[in-house]
C-alpha cells in the first residue's frame, strides 16, 4: 500500500468485500485511486455463507457493475481431496444456507460465541485457499474497518500475525468514519436495500447470526416470519443451540409477544461482525 494514498494497493492482495456499505465505499475509493482499473494482482473477493439476505447479494453484484470490477464469489464446500472451497458467481451463489449446512454436517455441532468456527471456515479459509491456489505464498488482505473501529483494527492485526497475509485497513488509515460512509451513500440513487436503524444494518451478515442479540433477532423474526426456519432446523438436527442464552425455536415463539422487545435488554447492532479477512 502506498504511504501517500491509503487506497493505492500493492499486490498481491485480496480486497475483502462483505456486501455492506462500508466495504463497498472502501472498494469505490480503491478503484478510484487506481484510475478505475485495479492491478491484475489485486482481486476483490466475497465469501458467501448462503445465509446472507438476498438484498446483500444483489448489492454486491450491483457494486461490481457500478465500480467495474470482477467480483470473485467464493463458498465453502466439503469437496474431494480436502478442497473446501469453490468459486461461484452471483447467479449460482447459494441462497438456502448450503455452505453452512455442509460445514455443520462435517463438524457435527453448531458454532457459538466461544467456538465461532463459522467465520473461520466459511469466510477466512475459502479466501486463504483461493489465494494459495493462485500460487501466492504471501499477500495482503484489505479489510473495511473504519477509523472509529480501532478496537477491531487492533484485534484483526493481532490475529493475522502468524498468517500468510498482512492486513491493511485503508479506511482507518484515511480517517474515514461511519459519518463519512453515511454521507456518501446519501448521495447515491442506488445502494443496499436493507433497513438502517441507528446507523446500523440489523439484517447485515448472516440473517439471524447468533451474535446479534435477542432483541435484534426477535425484531427480524417478527418482520420476516419464517426466517428462523433454517436456524430452528439446525438446532433440531444437532440437538444443540447456537446460543447458551436462547434457542431459536423459543425465541421465535417469544417474538410473537406484543411486549417482547420492551422486555429484552438493549444492545448494539454491530456486535455481529465477522472479523478476519471479511
C-alpha positions in Angstrom: 0.0 0.0 0.0 1.2 3.4 -0.9 2.3 5.6 2.1 0.9 8.7 0.3 -2.5 7.2 -0.6 -4.0 4.6 1.7 -6.2 3.4 -1.2 -3.4 2.6 -3.6 -3.0 -1.1 -3.1 0.2 -3.0 -3.9 -0.4 -6.6 -4.9 -0.7 -9.4 -4.5 -3.7 -8.5 -2.5 -7.3 -9.6 -1.8 -9.8 -6.9 -1.2 -12.4 -8.4 1.2 -15.9 -7.3 0.2 -18.5 -8.1 2.9 -21.5 -6.8 0.9 -22.0 -4.0 3.4 -22.0 -0.2 2.8 -18.6 0.3 4.5 -16.7 -2.3 2.4 -18.5 -1.0 -0.7 -17.3 2.5 0.0 -13.8 1.2 0.5 -13.9 -0.6 -2.8 -15.1 2.6 -4.5 -12.2 4.5 -3.1 -9.6 1.9 -4.1 -10.9 1.7 -7.7 -10.9 5.4 -7.9 -7.3 5.6 -6.6 -6.3 3.3 -9.4 -7.9 5.3 -12.1 -10.8 2.9 -12.5 -8.8 -0.2 -13.2 -7.4 -2.4 -10.4 -3.9 -4.1 -10.9 -4.1 -7.6 -12.1 -2.8 -9.0 -8.8 -5.4 -7.0 -6.7 -8.6 -9.1 -6.6 -11.9 -8.4 -5.0 -13.4 -11.4 -3.1 -16.7 -12.2 -1.3 -17.3 -15.3 0.8 -20.9 -16.3 0.7 -22.3 -18.4 3.6 -25.7 -19.0 2.0 -27.4 -17.2 4.9 -26.9 -13.6 3.7 -30.1 -11.7 2.8 -30.9 -11.6 -1.0 -30.6 -7.8 -0.8 -26.9 -8.2 0.3 -26.1 -10.4 -2.6 -27.9 -8.1 -5.0 -25.9 -5.1 -3.6 -22.6 -7.0 -4.0 -23.5 -7.7 -7.6 -24.5 -4.1 -8.3 -21.3 -2.8 -6.7 -19.3 -5.0 -9.0 -21.1 -3.5 -12.0 -21.1 0.1 -10.8 -17.4 0.1 -9.9 -16.3 -2.0 -12.9 -14.6 -4.9 -11.0 -14.7 -8.7 -11.4 -16.0 -9.9 -8.1 -14.7 -13.3 -7.1 -17.5 -15.2 -5.4 -16.3 -18.0 -3.1 -18.1 -20.6 -1.0 -17.2 -23.3 1.5 -17.7 -26.8 0.2 -16.8 -30.2 1.6 -15.2 -31.5 -1.5 -12.9 -34.3 -2.7 -9.2 -34.3 -1.9 -9.8 -31.9 1.0 -10.7 -28.9 -1.1 -13.1 -26.9 1.0 -13.9 -24.0 -1.3 -15.4 -23.4 -4.7 -15.8 -20.4 -7.0 -19.4 -19.4 -7.9 -21.0 -16.3 -9.3 -24.0 -14.1 -8.4 -26.5 -16.4 -10.2 -25.1 -19.7 -8.8 -24.3 -18.4 -5.3 -26.1 -20.4 -2.6 -29.2 -18.8 -1.0 -30.5 -21.6 1.2 -27.6 -22.0 3.6 -26.0 -24.8 1.7 -22.3 -23.9 2.6 -23.3 -23.6 6.3 -25.2 -26.9 6.1 -22.2 -28.7 4.8 -19.9 -27.2 7.5 -22.3 -28.2 10.3 -22.6 -31.7 8.9 -18.9 -32.1 8.9 -18.3 -30.6 12.4 -21.4 -32.3 13.8 -22.1 -29.5 16.2 -23.1 -25.8 16.0 -20.9 -22.7 16.1 -21.4 -20.4 19.1 -19.9 -17.3 20.7 -17.0 -19.3 22.1 -16.3 -21.5 19.1 -17.0 -19.3 16.1 -15.7 -21.7 13.6 -18.3 -20.4 11.0 -16.2 -17.3 10.4 -13.0 -19.2 10.0 -14.4 -22.0 7.8 -17.0 -20.1 5.8 -15.1 -16.9 5.2 -11.4 -16.8 6.1 -10.3 -20.2 4.8 -12.0 -20.1 1.4 -10.3 -16.8 0.7 -7.0 -18.1 2.0 -7.2 -21.3 0.0 -8.2 -19.3 -3.1 -5.1 -17.1 -2.8 -2.9 -20.2 -2.3 -4.4 -21.8 -5.4 -3.2 -18.7 -7.3 0.3 -19.6 -6.3 0.6 -16.8 -3.7 2.9 -17.5 -0.8 2.2 -14.2 1.0 -0.3 -11.4 0.3 -2.2 -8.5 1.7 -5.8 -8.7 2.9 -7.5 -5.4 2.6 -10.3 -5.1 5.1 -13.1 -2.5 5.5 -12.5 -1.3 9.1 -13.0 2.4 9.8 -11.2 4.9 11.9 -13.9 4.7 14.6 -13.3 0.9 14.9 -9.8 1.0 16.4 -10.6 -2.0 18.7 -11.3 -4.1 15.7 -8.3 -2.8 13.8 -6.0 -3.8 16.7 -7.7 -7.2 17.1 -7.5 -8.1 13.4 -3.9 -7.1 13.1 -3.0 -9.3 16.1 -5.0 -12.2 14.7 -3.1 -12.1 11.4 0.5 -12.1 12.9 1.1 -15.8 12.3 -0.8 -16.0 9.0 0.3 -15.9 5.4 -1.1 -12.4 4.9 -0.7 -8.9 6.1 -3.7 -6.8 7.0 -4.3 -3.3 5.6 -7.2 -1.0 6.7 -7.2 1.9 4.3 -10.4 3.4 5.7 -8.9 3.6 9.2 -5.7 5.0 7.8 -7.6 7.7 5.9 -9.6 8.7 9.0 -12.9 7.5 7.5 -15.7 7.2 10.0 -19.3 5.9 9.9 -20.5 9.5 9.3 -18.5 9.6 6.0 -20.0 6.3 4.9 -23.5 7.5 5.6 -22.9 10.8 3.8 -21.5 9.0 0.7 -24.5 6.7 0.3 -26.9 9.6 0.8 -25.7 11.0 -2.5 -26.5 7.8 -4.4 -29.7 6.7 -6.1 -28.7 3.0 -5.5 -27.4 1.1 -2.6 -28.0 -1.7 0.0 -31.8 -2.1 0.3 -31.8 -3.2 3.9 -33.2 -1.1 6.7 -30.8 1.1 8.7 -31.5 1.5 12.4 -29.4 4.0 14.4 -26.8 3.9 11.6 -26.6 0.1 11.8 -27.9 -2.6 9.5 -29.5 -5.3 11.7 -30.0 -7.7 8.8 -26.5 -7.5 7.6 -24.2 -10.5 7.6 -26.0 -13.8 8.2 -29.7 -13.1 8.6 -30.1 -14.4 12.1 -26.5 -14.5 13.3 -26.4 -15.6 16.9 -24.1 -12.6 17.8 -26.9 -10.1 17.1 -28.6 -10.5 20.4 -32.2 -11.4 21.3 -33.9 -8.0 20.7 -32.4 -7.7 17.2 -33.2 -11.3 16.3 -36.7 -11.1 17.6 -37.3 -7.9 15.6 -36.1 -9.6 12.4 -38.2 -12.7 13.1 -41.3 -10.5 13.6 -40.5 -8.6 10.5 -39.9 -11.7 8.3 -41.9 -14.6 9.6 -40.2 -17.9 8.6 -36.7 -16.5 8.5 -35.9 -18.6 11.6 -36.8 -21.9 10.0 -33.2 -22.8 9.0 -31.8 -21.9 12.4 -34.5 -23.9 14.2 -33.9 -26.9 12.0 -30.1 -26.9 12.6 -30.7 -26.9 16.3 -33.2 -29.7 16.0 -30.9 -31.8 13.8 -27.9 -31.4 16.1 -29.6 -31.3 19.5 -27.6 -28.2 20.3 -28.1 -24.5 20.3 -26.2 -21.6 18.7 -26.5 -19.6 21.9 -26.4 -20.5 25.6 -29.0 -17.9 26.3 -31.8 -19.0 24.0 -32.9 -21.4 21.3 -34.2 -20.2 18.0 -37.5 -22.1 18.4 -38.1 -20.4 21.8 -37.1 -17.0 20.5 -39.5 -17.4 17.5 -42.3 -18.2 19.9 -41.4 -15.2 22.1 -41.2 -12.9 19.1 -45.0 -13.1 18.8 -45.4 -11.4 22.2 -46.5 -7.8 21.8 -44.3 -6.5 24.6 -41.3 -8.7 23.8 -38.9 -6.0 22.6 -39.5 -3.8 25.6 -38.6 -6.7 28.0 -35.3 -7.6 26.3 -32.1 -5.7 27.0 -30.9 -3.0 24.6 -27.9 -3.9 22.5 -25.5 -2.8 19.8 -26.4 -3.9 16.3 -22.8 -4.0 15.3 -21.9 -6.8 17.8 -22.3 -9.2 14.9 -19.1 -8.8 12.9 -17.1 -11.5 11.1 -13.5 -10.5 11.6 -10.5 -11.9 9.8 -10.4 -11.2 6.1 -14.1 -10.2 5.9 
